[in-house]
Amino acid sequence: MVCWALRRAAQVRVHLARKASGVCRGPEHQASGARPAAPEPATRGTLGAPGGTVELLGKSYPQDGYSNLSRKVLSRVGRNLHNRPHHPLWLIKERVKQHFYAQYVGRSGTPLFSVYDDLSPVVTTWQNFDSLLVPADHPSRKKGDSYYLNATHMLRAHTSAHQWDLLRAGLDAFLVVGDVYRRDQIDAQHHPVFHQLEAVRLFSRHQLFAGVKDGENLQLFEQSSRSAHKQETHTLEATKLVEFDLKQTLTRLMTHLFGDGLDIRWVDCYFPFTHPSFEMEINFHGEWLEILGCGVMEQQLVNSAGAEDQIGWAFGLGLERLAMVLYDIPDIRLFWSEDERFLKQFCVQDINQKVKFQPLSKYPAVINDISFWLPRENYTENDFYDLVRTIGGDLVEKVDLIDKFEHPKTHRNSHCYRITYRHMERTMSQREVGRVHQAVQEAAVRLLGVEGRF
């Protein structure tokens, strides 16, 4: 791993390794971290009941009322597709690294940006939420949206979970790449495990205003009011310069990946940890595609990590999203394939070589519906999606909610889902699919508390 200062990087790795085994928070934050008032009931269909333990990456985590990990998701931990040579996600990561190493060089001639692509995906809830100023009532904290080992530890929902630690360690320019975990719908574009690349850069007053006319008279900070264009502690001049540098950095990166002549537009949006915030969209083959989110880092976050005299930007992008666009990969399940017909297409001599995925034979789909009465409480759609993934695995191409019904007298609700099964490497018979579908039905009754209308 190339770093702008090798000794500093070694110190950071020791620092992070020590923190990985416990709750990673500064003493000044221990009382302020937002936590739900009381545990929700344990999600049904998980590895075990409260009182058990989960073994993960050589460590044991006690289960409690928050634990909601499935064996299917746990089987993905440690696969690290982004570090597997010649995997399409590895190609994207290496192309981004190559660009940053070539374009941004420190005074000593070494790369300005450090790269961290092997940090543990197990983080504390403080790292994943509170360090990033995520509100206590934000939907992403719900068990229906994130994967918890227990009340204090979880599988990271974004690579931003490492921002505070790296800033606290003294870094001011870095990339973080890793697998992230979110409970989500099932279709060709979504998977509970995907991969992100995060970047952060901080500027001192001298760095930001160097070369600016009368820059010695400009300031980073002021006490004013927050507006749509800036934070209350930032001067407008500093905000605009950081925003300009961020957008120029990302424009150059996308040009490196997609080529010259790319149409780009910026859409205002909201993230808890940046303001102002933007989504970057590109016009690719006549269609506007959202590529990443970015913004000026919240100064409260930067200050809490000990960098009070600096201001900065951050961005995060999904590797699968970029790879699917760049290489014409139609189904996110393919990234987990061991089929040589898929993998060998990305064994190229030059990581910048153009690759157009040649589709494997698309085997016919087998479609089955399932209907059931919902339990009166503690049901979320993501519970059902997780169950389907756990039993059906990558045989399941997508799950669609096709009908809802409320009984006029009892007011009980029922859902009807259409499950599309398709093997990536061979044809499946209805009889074979029927056994899987039957297992889904039985598990839904046993683990989710539904009542069948099969």
Disulfide bonds with the S-S distance in Angstrom:
none
